[in-house]
């Protein structure tokens, strides 16, 4: 007798694994909020020509959002993401990539995922934490707030290394200008600059005169290379536009002011003995947006400070990335106001680190409707002025310590130990993507519990 086998489903089933269960729960959460994918689709369509009829079909907004989450959850490079997407049926099922179609390449993934703007990602996170599912889990009545630093992917900056970077990069652009536009009016100083840059850190502290002479020569070589680059830019401006020449113009126009700033700050600090303020320093020619951040008077970081607000559930209710290195005390009231705008009311209880404490901040938070305001360090404030009782103060103080676990999760699992995306826009998008992926995972695991 012939046995009839049931027809196999076109979509691969989820395998019996804990990670697959997390992905399935996150997929269900995304299906319940179609507005999220619609926002991403708008970003993708905004950069495409309206009458494009040629080329390979691109990724949809739904696929792009899910790929962003997978990449941030796993920490893979674009090459690794392309491989696992082609190899794993589980990730294909989560990212809604059919088994009958070819998977995108690493270059297509990089070009598409970076087109989602930081503003869109911030809006997506606001939509997630204010959704019906999240509000049932996290009413945002008791919140805790703290700050942390996310470094960028640069080497520790020194004056000599920045000058050498300037000579090296400008020399590379000059060679490109020679090939693309026939510009030959320059000399190469890379080897000589490298010798001086390597000599400076190996000089004994007593040889101050020799160190100054090395810096003078290195500054002279950098200034000469910058002059050649300025002439190359003027030469390019006189020629018809092409793709290669336009890229060179953009790179030279962006880089030359930064090189001038490096020369200026080195001259002031090394040759004139001035103390250059941190907000006037350029720590990288490639990540010019990076700030100098000294944490607890111990370690120095190069990146940006971010302020996080979380609830009892572990959801990250808010993430703010300010400019510069503002003191925590200046952001106490703005963080509470952001909660008020997001949820329509101020939280009933708020717990802060000691660096947020001040009498004015306590008064302002109380005026906004926060009944209990706890600062981990009192800083001269009385407990009865902050909260109803000592028991409430101790409880909120212990509650605030829980945000450290959330920060650690973001750094260990979601890549905030170091931002690997380039530029200021890339930094904001990277942090927002990590927060969104963390929130979806928290909601998924609460649903599975």
Secondary structure, 3 states (H helix, E strand, C coil): CCCCCCCCCCCCCCCCCHHHHHHHHHHHHHHCCHHHHHHHHHHHHHCCCCCCCCCCCCCCHHHHHHHHHHHHHHCCCHHHHHHHHHHCHHHHHHHCCCCCCCCCCHHHHHHHHCCCCHHHHHHHHHHHHCCHHHHHHCCCCEEEEEEEEEEECCCCCCHHHHHHHHHHHHHHHHHHHHHHHCCCCCCCCHHHHHHHHHHHCCCCCCCHHHHHHHHHHHHHHHHHHHHHHHHHHHHHHCCCCCHHHHHHHHHHHHHHHHHHHHHHHHHHHHHCCCCCCHHHCCCCCCCCCCEEEEECCCEEEEEEEEEEEEECCCCEEEEECCCCCCCHHHHHHHHHHHHHHHHCCCCCEEEECHHHCCHHHHHHHHHHCCCEEEECCCCCCCHHHHCCCHHHHHHHHHHHHCHHHHHHHHHHCCCCCCECCCHHHHHHHHHHHHHHHHHHHHHHHHHHC
